């Protein structure tokens, strides 16, 4: 999904790939892959793919903003 295609949270797919999540968080793709392998990060393995549920990513971000973790 191109950055210019993202207009609102509701338009995002249910599961995000590393590239889309990296753009949303404003980090590099390599940093995103590192995050995806950290304990506590909301990632699912579907077959050989790692995907991030968009609602879990939002909760993860909000927890860090609000909780200071």
C-alpha positions as CSV (number, residue, x, y, z in Angstrom):
1,X,0.0,0.0,0.0
2,X,1.5,3.3,-1.0
3,X,1.8,6.0,1.6
4,X,-0.4,8.3,-0.5
5,X,-3.1,5.7,-0.5
6,X,-3.5,5.8,3.3
7,X,-6.2,8.3,4.0
8,X,-7.7,7.0,7.2
9,X,-7.3,4.3,9.8
10,X,-10.5,2.7,8.6
11,X,-9.1,2.3,5.0
12,X,-6.2,0.2,6.3
13,X,-6.4,-3.6,5.8
14,X,-7.2,-5.8,8.8
15,X,-3.6,-7.1,8.8
16,X,-0.6,-4.9,8.0
17,X,2.6,-6.1,6.4
18,X,6.0,-4.8,7.5
19,X,6.2,-2.1,4.8
20,X,2.8,-0.5,5.6
21,X,3.4,-0.7,9.4
22,X,6.9,0.9,9.0
23,X,5.3,3.8,7.0
24,X,2.6,4.3,9.6
25,X,5.2,4.4,12.5
26,X,7.7,6.4,10.5
27,X,10.5,3.9,10.9
28,X,12.7,2.0,8.4
29,X,11.7,-1.4,7.2
30,X,14.7,-2.9,9.0
31,X,13.6,-1.3,12.3
32,X,10.1,-2.6,11.7
33,X,11.4,-6.2,11.3
34,X,13.3,-5.8,14.5
35,X,10.2,-4.6,16.3
36,X,8.2,-7.5,14.9
37,X,10.6,-9.9,16.6
38,X,10.5,-8.2,20.0
39,X,8.6,-9.8,22.8
40,X,5.3,-8.2,23.3
41,X,4.9,-6.7,19.9
42,X,1.6,-7.7,18.3
43,X,2.6,-9.9,15.4
44,X,1.0,-13.0,13.9
45,X,2.6,-15.7,11.8
46,X,0.3,-16.8,9.0
47,X,2.2,-19.6,7.2
48,X,5.6,-18.1,6.5
49,X,4.4,-14.5,6.7
50,X,4.4,-12.1,9.6
51,X,1.5,-9.7,9.8
52,X,0.3,-7.2,12.3
53,X,-3.3,-6.8,13.2
54,X,-4.1,-3.1,12.8
55,X,-6.2,-2.9,16.0
56,X,-3.4,-4.5,18.0
57,X,-0.8,-2.1,16.6
58,X,-2.9,0.8,17.5
59,X,-3.3,-0.5,21.1
60,X,0.4,-1.2,21.3
61,X,1.2,2.4,20.2
62,X,-1.4,3.9,22.6
63,X,0.0,1.9,25.5
64,X,3.5,3.3,24.9
65,X,2.2,6.8,24.5
66,X,0.0,6.7,27.6
67,X,1.9,4.3,29.7
68,X,5.4,5.7,29.0
69,X,6.7,2.2,28.4
